[in-house]
Amino acid sequence: MLAKTLTIPEDAMVNMLKTLPDDILVEVFWKALVESDVSPLTNEEREEIDKGKTELKKGETIKWDTLK
């Protein structure tokens, strides 16, 4: 399958993402960010993940609905 490049204004892309149901949004981010990077995590990436998990447990994260 040939990949095509599409130029789209940032605000249009953000608005489109905000309208997606959560399950579809997670799938989009998973395919765009996670599936494409199969390299091992760096120490810095591990530290950032641990920091995020700690913030989540403390309730210090921002919910997606707040950003919508």
Secondary structure, 3 states (H helix, E strand, C coil): CCCCCCCCCHHHHHHHHHHCCHHHHHHHHHHHHHCCCCCCCCHHHHHHHHHHHHHHHHCCCCCHHHHC
